Amino acid sequence: MKRNVISTLFISGLLFSSIYGNAQKATLEVDASKTITKIQPTMFGLFFEDINFAADGGLYAEMIKNRSFEFEKPLMGWEQPNTKRSSLNKESGSALPINIASNNTNFCRVEINNDKGYALINEGFRGMGVKKDAKYNLSLKASNPKGAIKKIIVQLIGKDQKVLGETSIIPKSEQWANYTAQITATQTEAKAKLKITFEGTGTIDLDMISLFPEDTWKNRKNGLRKDLVQLLYDMKPGFLRFPGGCIVEGRTLADRYQWKKSIGNVEDRETKMNRWNVEFNHKLTPDYFQSFGLGFFEYFQLSEDIGAEPLPILSCGMACQYNTGELTPLDELDPYVQDALDLIEFANGAVTTTWGKIRYDMGHPKPFNLKYIGVGNEQWGPDYIDRYKIFEKAIKAKYPNIIIVSGSGPSPDGEHFDFAMEELKKLNAELVDEHYYQSPKWFRENAGRYDKYDRKGPKIFAGEYAAQSVSGANPNNRNNWECAFSEAAFITGLERNAAVVHLTSYAPLMAHEDAWQWTPDMIWFNNLDSHGSANYYVQQLFSTNKGTDLLDITQDGKALIGQNNLYASAVKDVNSKEIIVKLVNTASTASEVSIDLKGAKLGSKGSIISLVSANLQDENTFAEPKKITPKQSEYKITKGKQQLNLPAYSVTVLKLKTI
């Protein structure tokens, strides 16, 4: 990744190897005789936001940028190498975007004066990743009014205009018609482009020019990118939050995410500018738009595919308070509230209902079994509370079993946070979303954050968190090992407090190597490859070993929240018949640990999973995608206490079979 080197402030004095001879010693007690609380199936989940080209150019496998000429600059993403504005282009031709005023849609009218000289090229999303022998499905709409154009030739091209695959279409109809073809790539190329040329001279109209890999997730036509969904599936997430955080709100209310515009026929979905395209001066991406090919139906479908509860977040009538902070007056809030009620009907309603019928028509007769809905993202202040009350009253009146997620603002403390928590507690809010983008040190120091939270108060959704190696929203942040194991230390505190913490998710989820706006991110990808960060593997370790019942684990009667740089949590899994102990050593030296397990009979074998790296600045990269990944080995259970040696800077999961 082409990012600046981190300040030496975070490097100096931090590179240590494990020194086993100086290992600290600790005895931990695990009480397996009683369950403190049940672990929620939603304890570890995923937060998806269309930032860093995570949807178009990422999870949504479309390879053509601006396929329907709907960007603010209608030819953005398209090149005409032989065309000049100041010329009649008699030796080539030119493309002119046409707007149909009646429905405010665009198409492209191409005038070919010389078919040997004219070409129209799409650059893709920082190029197009094609793989040797892989098949790519092309589709487009064309109108050939006078039949002058005899053939449309479509090629994948690489460096030096080398052709990497080719197909052609005969545009027979004078009216708009749909055409399909397939291209097989002859070699692998990360930065390919799509080139369109013609046979014949005259005019032809083009629209919805699209290219997808044939090999998509679940082989769905024009579906999702397989390798990225696999990484999500491998997390075994309890929920999927969508469509994001700030993207829900919009810089203005007109820019907000409107779910009803993201469903139905894909070609009818209105393209919009992505709110992240000029948000940060350090990474302006004016070509970042949303096609909504990945819309609410697809989010629900994805949730179902990966075994996650869907958790949609909707606008509460407040634009992002970091931008305009525009407000919908309370007496004009009804359309926003109706959007929430209609969404529940879309997800859960019978096919005889208005919105349930639309779900049926889109190919999903069965309900999506929606249980949660979020009101607003991270709004703050009295204006948010006033609007939340209106949403809550309406939703509960019609759908009393839906769990409503409320927000506590963008920070884990301060006057906005305190105000929100006080007011939401008065309202008996069910689930409050807390966000924290803080330093690694903050995460280590706050492992006890929820130890004193009121068990009878609102439950907590740790909805957005990630350790920032430099500072929040800083382009120099890295997904380094110190950030990852510091998050692991904090997560032991989330798990120990499963009585009050019901959902947790890292954010943001994904980033394109060449088109990110925010770092750090859990999964990195480019046009060909993808990999999980060290943070990803921390999340995966906890998610795939969450267990069913929380157990007590202590040292000298106290929870481990950093004493001698140790952190711990313990669960049992009644299904696999295992005791699972998670241990994090944040010290620069190894630690010898004895685990005194009481209240359970152990078998003879177990397993131990370790995530470790000696260098705090280590991270997974495209060159070394598996540099920090879990290593599993057999663990031989002994009579009496279990002995472990925890390496420096390590996350360890010990799984003990019971009989």
Sequence and secondary structure as in RCSB ss.txt:
>XXXX:A:sequence
MKRNVISTLFISGLLFSSIYGNAQKATLEVDASKTITKIQPTMFGLFFEDINFAADGGLYAEMIKNRSFEFEKPL
MGWEQPNTKRSSLNKESGSALPINIASNNTNFCRVEINNDKGYALINEGFRGMGVKKDAKYNLSLKASNPKGAIK
KIIVQLIGKDQKVLGETSIIPKSEQWANYTAQITATQTEAKAKLKITFEGTGTIDLDMISLFPEDTWKNRKNGLR
KDLVQLLYDMKPGFLRFPGGCIVEGRTLADRYQWKKSIGNVEDRETKMNRWNVEFNHKLTPDYFQSFGLGFFEYF
QLSEDIGAEPLPILSCGMACQYNTGELTPLDELDPYVQDALDLIEFANGAVTTTWGKIRYDMGHPKPFNLKYIGV
GNEQWGPDYIDRYKIFEKAIKAKYPNIIIVSGSGPSPDGEHFDFAMEELKKLNAELVDEHYYQSPKWFRENAGRY
DKYDRKGPKIFAGEYAAQSVSGANPNNRNNWECAFSEAAFITGLERNAAVVHLTSYAPLMAHEDAWQWTPDMIWF
NNLDSHGSANYYVQQLFSTNKGTDLLDITQDGKALIGQNNLYASAVKDVNSKEIIVKLVNTASTASEVSIDLKGA
KLGSKGSIISLVSANLQDENTFAEPKKITPKQSEYKITKGKQQLNLPAYSVTVLKLKTI
>XXXX:A:secstr
       GGGTTT B    GGG EEEEEEEE SS SEE  TTSS EE  S TTSTBTTTB    TTTTS SSSTT
TTEE TT  TTS  TTSEEEEEEEETTTTEEEEEEEES TTT  EEE BTTBEEE TT EEEEEEEEE TTS   
EEEEEEE GGG EEEEEEE    SS EEEEEEEE SS EEEEEEEEEEESSEEEEEEEEEEEESS GGG TT B 
HHHHHHHHTT  SEEEES SHHHH SSGGGS  GGGGSS GGGS  EE TTSSS GGG  TT EE  SS HHHHH
HHHHHTT EEEEEE  SB  TTTT  B  GGG HHHHHHHHHHHHHHH  TTSHHHHHHHHTT  S     EEEE
 SS  SHHHHHHHHHHHHHHHHH TT EEEEE  SSSSSHHHHHHHHHHHHTT SEEEEEEEE HHHHHHTTTTT
TTS TTS EEEEEEEEE SS TT TT    HHHHHHHHHHHHHHHHTTTTEEEEEES  EEETTS SS   SEEE
 SS EEE HHHHHHHHHHTT  SEEEEEEBTTB  BSGGGEEEEEEEETTTTEEEEEEEE SSS EEEEEEEES 
 EEEEEEEEEEE SBTT    SSSTTSS  EEEEEE  SSSEEEEE SSEEEEEEEEE 
